[in-house]
Amino acid sequence: MLNDLYNILGLQPNANGKDIKAAFRTLAKAHHPDRNPNDPEAERRFKAIAEAYDVLGNARRRTQYDNW
């Protein structure tokens, strides 16, 4: 992956599930395209945040990512 998923969420690799979820919610609210209608990059940032959470929020996928 081009970007480190932990960096996208602003976390360290040893973050627990609760920290991952909290970081996702905070960033998703801040970068949601509906909250930033005049920001053309908002949708791109929101998608990257959602993709990072999709991987890191799932224990099996996170293990695979960490081993990769």
C-alpha positions as CSV (number, residue, x, y, z in Angstrom):
1,M,0.0,0.0,0.0
2,L,1.3,3.4,-0.8
3,N,0.4,5.0,2.5
4,D,0.9,3.5,5.9
5,L,-2.5,2.8,7.3
6,Y,-1.4,3.6,10.8
7,N,-0.2,7.0,9.6
8,I,-3.5,7.8,7.9
9,L,-5.3,7.3,11.2
10,G,-2.5,9.0,13.2
11,L,-1.7,5.9,15.3
12,Q,1.2,3.8,16.3
13,P,1.3,0.1,15.2
14,N,0.7,-1.0,18.8
15,A,-2.7,0.8,19.0
16,N,-5.6,-1.2,20.4
17,G,-9.0,-1.7,18.8
18,K,-10.5,1.1,20.9
19,D,-7.9,3.6,19.8
20,I,-8.4,2.7,16.2
21,K,-12.1,3.1,16.4
22,A,-11.8,6.5,18.2
23,A,-9.3,7.8,15.6
24,F,-11.5,6.7,12.7
25,R,-14.6,8.4,14.1
26,T,-12.7,11.6,14.8
27,L,-11.1,11.8,11.4
28,A,-14.2,10.6,9.5
29,K,-16.3,13.5,11.1
30,A,-13.6,16.0,10.4
31,H,-13.0,15.0,6.7
32,H,-16.5,13.9,5.7
33,P,-17.3,15.4,2.2
34,D,-20.7,16.7,3.5
35,R,-18.9,18.7,6.2
36,N,-16.4,20.1,3.6
37,P,-18.4,20.9,0.5
38,N,-15.8,23.4,-0.8
39,D,-12.9,21.1,-0.3
40,P,-12.2,18.9,-3.4
41,E,-9.8,16.7,-1.5
42,A,-12.3,15.9,1.3
43,E,-13.7,12.8,-0.5
44,R,-10.2,11.4,-1.2
45,R,-9.1,11.9,2.4
46,F,-12.4,10.4,3.7
47,K,-12.0,7.3,1.4
48,A,-8.4,6.8,2.6
49,I,-9.5,7.0,6.3
50,A,-12.3,4.5,5.6
51,E,-10.0,2.1,3.9
52,A,-7.5,2.3,6.7
53,Y,-10.2,1.6,9.3
54,D,-11.6,-1.3,7.1
55,V,-8.2,-3.0,7.4
56,L,-7.1,-2.1,10.9
57,G,-10.6,-2.4,12.4
58,N,-10.8,-6.1,11.5
59,A,-8.4,-8.3,13.5
60,R,-7.8,-10.8,10.8
61,R,-7.1,-8.2,8.1
62,R,-4.9,-6.2,10.5
63,T,-2.8,-9.3,11.3
64,Q,-2.3,-9.9,7.5
65,Y,-1.4,-6.2,7.0
66,D,1.1,-6.2,9.9
67,N,2.7,-9.4,8.6
68,W,2.9,-8.0,5.1
